[in-house]
Amino acid sequence: MKAAAVSGKTPVRRKRPVPDGRASPVAVPAVPRVTHPASAATGTATGATAGTATGATAGAATGTATGTAASAGPGTATRIRDGLPGEETLQAAAAFFKVFGDVTRLKILQALLRSELCVQDLAAALAASPSAVSHQLKILRLENLVKYRREGRTIFYSLSDHHVASILRQGLEHVEEKR
């Protein structure tokens, strides 16, 4: 399939502050409108600017043979929107999943999946400095992914609950199945 054609717009003039604090008009390029090749004849836009897909794009997304999108009903969008978690919950979930975006943190979590460990043992197992491991453990603690217990001067870390272990196992299973 050919790439989407881009039809440009004329630049929009906006005022941008200059170093001395005055506003100076500067030409700022407008966001281009992306047109799908199948809908180029009708001029229908797709992507972020139009908000809806038409033609072959929608057919591919819904699996219809004719290339037209089938609507699930007039109240479907409202029911789906009402069933979505709240903004605060989604923000917390995004922060939670962001923690899994660091390889060192994933290595720490994988090690803790196998056994409760102290910082020194984690550092030795990962061939990392105790300082680097402690820094990553702090981030994991703040997101409630690990918990700790003190035994004398030594602090032992473990996964906070079975949910973390489940997420780790399922995530790795998903990645390995794609290989």
N, C-alpha and C positions, 0 to 999 in steps of 0.2 A: 504494500500500500504506500502511496506517496505521502510525503509529509504534508502537514496542514499549511495552507497558504496564509501568508500574513499580509494584511492590507493596513498600511500605516495611516495615521492621522496627522494632521498638522500640529506642530508643537503648541502647547498651551503656555501663555505668558503668565508667570507667577512672580511674586516679589520674593526675593531671597535676601536675607540680611548680609550686608557687607561688613568688613572688619570694624568700621567706625560706628556701627550700630544703625545706620540708615538702611532702608529697604531699597533694593535695586531690582528693576524688572529683568528677569532672565528667562530665556526660552528653555522650557523643560519638556522633554519629549513625552507625548501622551502614551498611554498603555495601548499596544497594538491590539487590534481585533483579529482573532484567529478564526478563519473560516475553513471548515472541513471540505475537502475536494468534492465529496458527493453532494454537498449542499451549496456548493459555490454558485450554481445556476440560480438558486432561489435567494442567495444572499443571507442564508441563515447562519448565525455565528454559533460556535460551540466553545466550551471551556469556561473559564472564570468570568468572561464578560457577559455571556448570554445566560448561563445558569442552567440550560437544558441541552440535551443532546437530541438530534433528529437524524433521520435518514439512516444510512448504513451503520453509523456509530451506535445508535440506539438499538438497532436490530442485532448487532453483535453483542451488545451488553445484555439484552433480554433473551437472546437466542431465537428470535422470531425469524421465520423464513422470508417474510416480505420486506423486512428492513424497517418496519414501523414499530414504534414502542406501544406496548399494550398497557393501558392504565389498570391499576389494581382496584380502583374505585375512588369516588370523590372524597371519602373521609380517611383514606389510607395515610396520607401525609400527616394529618392531624393526630391520628392514633399513634403513629410511629414517634412523632415529636413529643407527645405526651408521655410515652413510655420510656423516653431516654432519661438517663440519670441527670441530676442537676449539674449546673456549671461547676459548683464547688467540688462535687464528687469527681467529675471528669478532670479537673485541674489536679486533684490529689492523685488520681490514677496516672496521669501523664507524668507527674513527678516521680511516682513509684516506678514506672517502666523506664524512665530516663536513667535510673540508677543502674539498670542492666546494660547500659551502653558502654561500659568501660571493661576492658579485658581483664585488668587486674582485679576488679571487684568480682567479676565472674569466676576467676580462679579462686579467690578467697571463698566465695559461696560454695563452689564445688568441693573445696577442701573441707569446709565445715559440714557439707552434706555427708561426708564420710566419718567425721569425728569432731569432738569438741577439742579446740586447740588454743594455745596461748599465742601471743604475738610472736615470740621467738620461734616457735615451731612453725607457725604460718610463714614467717619470713624465710626460714630454712627450706620449707617445702616449695615455696614459689621462687626461690633464688632472688629475693628482693630485700631491701633494707627494712629493718624494724620500723623506722620512721615512716616509710612509704606505706607499709601495711597498716600502721596505726592510723594514718590519715584516711585510708580507704575504709577502715573499720568504723571510724567516726561517721562517715557518710552513710554507711550501711546501718549504723545504730540509729541515726536521726530519721531514717525511713522505716524503722522498726523491722528490718530484715534480719538483724542479728541481736542476740541478747548476750549478757555476760554475767559471770559470777566470780567473786573474789575468793581466793584460797590463799591466805597469808598475803604475800606481796605479789602474787601471780594472779592475773585476770585471764579466765578462760572464756572463750567465745563459742557460741553455737548458733544455729539457725533459730529464729524466733518461734516458728511453728511449722506445722506440716504443710501449710499453704505455700510457703517459700520453697520447700523441697519439691512440691508438686509443680510449681511454675518452672523451676530449674530443669526438672526432668522432662517436662513437656516441651519446653523451649528447645532443649538439645535434641530431643527426639524429632521435632519438627525440622530443625536444620539438617540433621543427618538423613532424614527421609528424602530431602530435596537433592541430595548428592548422588 
